[in-house]
Amino acid sequence: MFRWLLLFILVVPALEIGLFVWAGGYIGPWWLILLIILTGIIGAWLAKQQGLETLHNARESMAKGYPPQERIFDGICILIGGVVLLTPGFITDAIGFLLLIPVTRRPFKNMFQNIARKWVENGRFKVYRR
């Protein structure tokens, strides 16, 4: 897991710089800056909207007596998507939007659930029950 994170930290910024240079030459620097600001604003709005909706759904689940485990993983995806959208770049923005849109969030949510399940099975993460 750490290797993938390290690869992400090293490779993605280099790709983002290359895309910025290419896009800046293609559409112009001012349009590029406007596009970066626009994706940030849209991303912040979407993260807030999805986060509040997930919180509302989690509260409803708990009020009905069900654990909000699905909503917790939705919240993790939304948090990661929002953080990734804070970094300027087209690749990170695409990943952030994929994590924020409910339809495209599902594969990521399943991946995070599988990782958590493996951590519990391997003893890396303990779940205490009453």
C-alpha positions in Angstrom: 0.0 0.0 0.0 2.8 2.4 0.9 4.5 1.7 -2.5 1.4 2.8 -4.4 1.2 5.9 -2.3 4.8 6.7 -2.9 4.4 6.1 -6.6 1.3 8.4 -6.6 3.2 11.1 -4.8 6.1 11.0 -7.3 4.5 10.3 -10.6 1.3 12.3 -10.5 2.9 15.7 -9.9 5.2 15.2 -12.9 2.2 14.2 -15.1 0.3 17.2 -13.8 3.1 19.6 -14.7 3.3 18.2 -18.2 -0.5 18.6 -18.6 -0.4 22.1 -17.3 2.4 23.1 -19.8 0.5 21.4 -22.6 -2.9 22.9 -21.7 -1.4 26.3 -21.1 0.1 26.3 -24.5 -3.1 25.0 -26.1 -5.8 27.2 -24.4 -3.6 29.9 -22.9 -2.5 30.6 -19.3 -5.4 32.7 -18.3 -8.0 30.1 -19.4 -5.9 27.5 -17.6 -6.0 29.4 -14.3 -9.7 30.0 -14.7 -10.3 26.3 -15.3 -8.3 25.4 -12.2 -10.3 27.9 -10.1 -13.6 26.7 -11.6 -12.9 23.0 -10.9 -11.9 23.9 -7.3 -15.2 25.8 -6.8 -17.3 23.1 -8.3 -15.4 20.4 -6.4 -15.9 22.2 -3.0 -19.6 22.6 -3.7 -20.0 19.0 -4.7 -18.0 17.7 -1.7 -20.1 19.8 0.7 -23.4 18.6 -0.9 -22.4 15.0 -0.9 -20.9 15.1 2.6 -24.1 16.6 4.0 -26.3 14.0 2.2 -24.1 11.2 3.5 -24.3 12.6 7.0 -28.1 12.8 6.8 -28.3 9.2 5.5 -26.0 8.0 8.3 -28.2 9.7 10.9 -31.3 8.1 9.3 -29.7 4.6 9.4 -28.8 5.0 13.1 -32.2 6.3 14.0 -33.7 3.1 12.5 -31.2 1.0 14.5 -28.9 0.0 11.6 -25.1 0.6 11.7 -24.1 3.2 9.1 -21.2 1.2 7.7 -22.0 1.9 4.1 -22.2 5.6 4.9 -18.9 5.5 6.7 -17.2 4.3 3.5 -19.1 6.9 1.5 -17.7 9.5 3.9 -14.2 8.2 3.5 -14.5 8.5 -0.3 -15.9 12.0 -0.1 -13.2 13.1 2.3 -10.4 11.7 0.1 -12.1 13.2 -3.0 -12.4 16.6 -1.4 -8.7 16.6 -0.3 -7.6 15.4 -3.8 -9.6 18.2 -5.4 -7.7 20.8 -3.3 -4.5 20.0 -5.2 -4.4 21.7 -8.5 -4.3 19.5 -11.5 -6.4 17.6 -14.1 -5.5 14.1 -13.0 -6.2 14.8 -9.3 -9.4 16.6 -10.2 -10.6 13.7 -12.2 -9.9 11.3 -9.3 -11.6 13.7 -6.9 -14.7 14.0 -9.0 -14.8 10.2 -9.4 -14.8 9.9 -5.6 -17.5 12.5 -5.2 -20.1 11.4 -7.7 -22.2 8.6 -6.2 -22.3 6.4 -9.3 -18.5 6.4 -9.9 -17.8 6.2 -6.1 -19.0 2.6 -5.8 -15.8 0.9 -7.1 -13.6 2.9 -4.8 -15.9 2.3 -1.9 -15.8 -1.5 -2.6 -12.0 -1.3 -2.8 -11.8 0.5 0.6 -14.2 -2.0 2.2 -12.0 -4.9 0.9 -8.9 -3.3 2.3 -10.6 -2.7 5.7 -11.9 -6.3 5.7 -8.3 -7.6 5.0 -7.0 -5.4 7.8 -9.5 -6.9 10.2 -8.8 -10.5 9.1 -5.0 -9.9 9.4 -5.3 -8.3 12.8 -4.0 -4.9 11.7 -7.3 -3.3 12.8 -9.4 -4.5 15.7 -13.1 -4.1 16.0 -14.5 -4.0 19.5 -18.1 -4.9 20.1 -20.2 -4.4 23.2 
